[in-house]
Amino acid sequence: MDRSPLLTRRHFLAGLSALAASAPLGRVLAAETTKEIGKGAGQDKGKTSRLILLGTGGGPTPKPNRSAPAQVIVINGQSYVIDCGNGVARQLVLAGLKLGSIRNVFLTHHHSDHNADYGNLLLLAWGSDLAHRVDTYGPPPLVKMTEQFLALNDYDILTRIADEGRPPLKDLIVPHEFSTPDVIFEDENVKVTATLVEHPPVTPAFAYRFDCPDRSIVISGDTRPTPNLVKLAKDADVLVHEVMYLPALEALLARESNAKTLKEHLLASHTTTEQLGQLASEAGVKTLVLSHFVPGGYPFIEDAIWEAAVRKNFAGRVIVGRDLLEI
């Protein structure tokens, strides 16, 4: 008598993946997020770029109203991820993107709010639908970080290779370290240029310019005002820049046990609203997007306050960023 083959774990997981791919939840959430600016989550015609703010909080501690720093630029169905704060994989899914669409990952610097989920993003993508090579870029010790992450998760990786038939993850991740400004990547969709920024004591730290077919997008990373960034962002269509609101700083510091040291760091290595307005004006950017907010949780600051503080020195278009906003 013929019998149906046993349902293996691999068959079960494949069925779950197919079901998840057909579910509209991510697309619905992303469509709702982008409704006000007239874009649906599924739009990606030709080589029009999509910029999505995955996380807009600043600092290493989790915030109730903002996810950790991360952005993605999508061109021709391929995702270029910039920074990997905690929860970046889930934010990509909430934005309606498949994790398998990741083509490259770029880290601006090695503070934990920007790299905590670097390895996790790739591991979770591999556990979903990622089966192709991903090149990653960032300052040292990116290669060592990658090796150590793979070693840390070796048991899980080997189990899934044997049990689920996945390709070895180590063969899919190719890290590239660099320490000097240059064009670090170019393909048929985009050219990526890096410049050094000033974020003491972390060095080197970088900002990136993405020259896409339809526009130029600059991501500041963490930095105090620096001429290098002004030069990189010259006449850019979009500048996504970190921002700090000084009047609220004391309320933030009142909750910290290391207030004196933290205040010294913030003032020495970040950009205030007034400084940012000056920088954007000097660079001649068309649209300034505020992100990596400090304070990013408490005390809560209305969008209008952020915008008004920047507009003292900048007359162009200002967007107060929020998680999952598409620009």
N, C-alpha and C positions, 0 to 999 in steps of 0.2 A: 504494500500500500504506500502511495506517495505521501510524503509529509512535507509541510512548509518548513523552510530553514528556520532555525532558532533566531529570534531577534537579538542581535548582538548589541553591545554598548555602542559600537561605531554606527550601526544602522539607526539606533535610537537617537544619537546625537545629530546625525545627518537630517533626520526628520525634524528635530527641533530647530535646526538651522534654517531649514526650508520654511518652516512655519514662521519663524522670526522675521525672515526676509520679506514675507508677504504681509506682515502686520503694519498697519498704517500709523502707529502711534508716533514714531519719531518724526515722520513727515508732517503729521498734524501739528505736533508741538512746534516744529520749526516754522511751519507756515503761519501759525499764530504769532510767533515771535517776530517774523519779518513783515507782517501784514501792513504795518503803518508806513513802510517804505516801498510797498508795491512790488515785493518779490516773493515768489513761492520757493519753498525749499528745494523743489525739484529742478529749478531752472539752472541750466548750464549750457546754453547754446553756443556753438562755435568755441571760441576761446575767450569768452567774457569771464573776467575774474570775479569771484565771490570772496569777500572778506567777512569772516564770522568771528566775533569776540567770544571765545569759549569760556574764559574766566577773567574777571576784571578786578579782583581783590588784590591788595598789596600786603606783603608780609607773610611769614610762615604759618601763623595760626589760622585754623579754619574760621570762616566768617559765616554768619547766618544768612546773609543777603547777597554774597558774592563768592563765586568759586575762585580758586587759585589761578594765577596768571597763565594764560594760553591763548593762542590765536590759530586760525587755520585759513589759508588761502586755497581756494578750489579753482582749478582751471582744467577745462576739458575732461572733467570727471576724476581728476587726480588731486589729492590733498597734500598740501605742504604745511606741516605743523610747526609753529614757532612757540617754543617753551612748553613745558610739560608739568604744570603744577598738579597738585593732588586732585584726582578725579577727572583728568582730561579725557580718558577713554569714554566715560559716561557722558561727558559734555558733547563729545563728537556724535554719540548716538542720539542724544537729545536734539542735536542740530540736524538730524535726519541724514547723517553721513554713514556710510559703511566703513568699518575699521579697515577693511581690505582696500580702501581707496588711498590709504596713506602711501605716498611715494617717497617723501623725505621728511626728516625731522631736524630742526635747527634749534640749538640752545644758545641763548644770549650770554649766560654766565652760570656759575655754579653756586647759586644760593638755592636752598631747598624749596622755596616757593616757586622756583622756575624749573627745577629738575627732579623733584621728588618722584614723579611718575614717568620719568623717561623710560626706564626699563619696563615698568608695569604696562605702559601703553602698548609697547611692542609685544609683550607676552600675551596680553588680553586680545590684541588684534590677531595674533597667531592662533589663539584659541577660538577665534571667531572665523573670519574668512580671509585672513592674510596668508598668501602662499608665494609671494614674490619678494625679491630683494628690496630692502629699504636702506638707503644711504643716510647716515646721520652726521651732523656737522656741529662743531662747537669747540671751545677752548679745552686744553688739557685740564684734567686727566680723562677725557671722554673714552679713550680706548680702554684704560684700566677699569673705569666704571662699568663699561659694557661687559668686559670679561668677568668682573666680580658679580655682576647681576646674574649672568648666566650660570655661574658657579653656585650662587645662592639658591637658585631655582632649579638646579640640575635634577633633583628627584622628580619634581612635577613634570619637567620637560621630557625626561626620558620615559616617564609613565605614559604621557600622552602620545609620544611617538609610537610606543609599542601598542597601546590600547586603542588609539584613535587614528593611527596611520598618518600622522602629520609629518612633514619634512623637518629635519633638524633646524631648530631656531637659530643656532649659531651661524648657519650658512646663509641666513636671510638678512642679518644685521651687519652692515659694513660701516664702522665709525671712522670719521675723518677729523683729525685734530688740526687746528691752525692757531697761530698766535699773532699774526700780523694782518693788517687790512688788505683786502684783495677781492677780486671776483672769485667767489668760492664755489659757485655752482652755476651751470647753465644747461638747459635742455630746450626742447621744442616749445615749451610753454613759458619759461621765465628765466631771467638772469638775476642772480642773487649776489649782491655786493655787501661786504662786511666792513665796518669801520670800528676803531677802538673808541670806547666811551669811558667816562670817569665814574667809577663806582667803588671808591675805596671802602674797605681794604681789599676787595675782590679784584684781582687782575690776572689775565686780561678779561675784560668784559666787552661785549660787542653790541652794536645795533646793526640791523639788516635793511637793505633796500631791495625790494622785489619789483623789477621792471617787467610788467606783464604786457600782453599784446594790446590791452585797452587802457592801461593806466599804471602809475607807479605808486607803490605802497611802502612806507617806511615804518619799521617797528623799532622803538627806541631801546627796549630792554630797560634795565635800571641804570640811571645816570644822573649826575648833576649836569647843569648846563655846560656844554662843551662845543668848541668850534668844529670838531670833527663831525658832530651830528648835524650841525647847521649846513655844512658842506654836503653831507650825504643826502639830506632832505631838500636840497635846493630845488625849488619849483615842483616838488612832489605833489601828486594829486591828493594823497592821503598820508597823514602822519599820525600813527598811534603812539601816544607818549604817556609815560607815567606822570603822576601829578600828586602834589602834596598841598594841603590847605593849612597854612600856619595857624590861623586863629583857633582851630580845633585841636591843635597838637597837644596843648596842656591837658585837655580833658582825656585824651588818649593816654598820655604818659602817667596820669594820676592812677591808672589801673595797673601799671607795670612796676615790678619790684626793682628793675634795673633802669629806672627812668633817666637818670643822668647820662649813663653810657648810651642808651638808646637814642636820646635826644641828640647827642653829639654825632652819632652815626647818621641819623636822618637828615640833619642839617648839612652834613658834609658830603652826602652821596646821593641826594635826591633833588628833584626840581619842584619849586613852588609854583602855584598858579600864576603869579605875576611873572616869574622867570620864564615859564612855559609860553606865555603870550608873547614875550619879547623874542624868544627863540623862533617861534613859528612865524612871526612877522619878518624876522631877519632872513629866514629860509625861503619865504614866499610860498608857503604851502597853501593849497587851495582848501583842504578840509582838515581840521584838527580834531582828532578823536581822543578823548580823555579816558585813561584806563589805569590799572594798578593804583587804585585810590588809597591814599594815606591821609586821614583814617579811612579804612575800607569797611568798617563795621560800626563800632561805637566811637565817638558819637555820630549819629546819623546826620547826614548833610544833604539838603535838598539839591536836586539837579540844577535848579536856577542859581543857587549860590556858587556852585562850581563854575558854571558858565559865566556868570557875571564877573567872577574874580579873574578869569582868563581874559575876558573881553576888555579889561582895562588896557591891555597892550596888544590885542589882536582883533582885526576887523573882519577876518574871513569866517568861513562856516565852522561852527563848533558843534560837535556831537558829544554829549555826556554818555559814555559807554555803559552798557549793562550786559550781563551774561546772555549769550545766544543772540545778541543783536547782529544782524547782517547789514553790511554797509557796501 
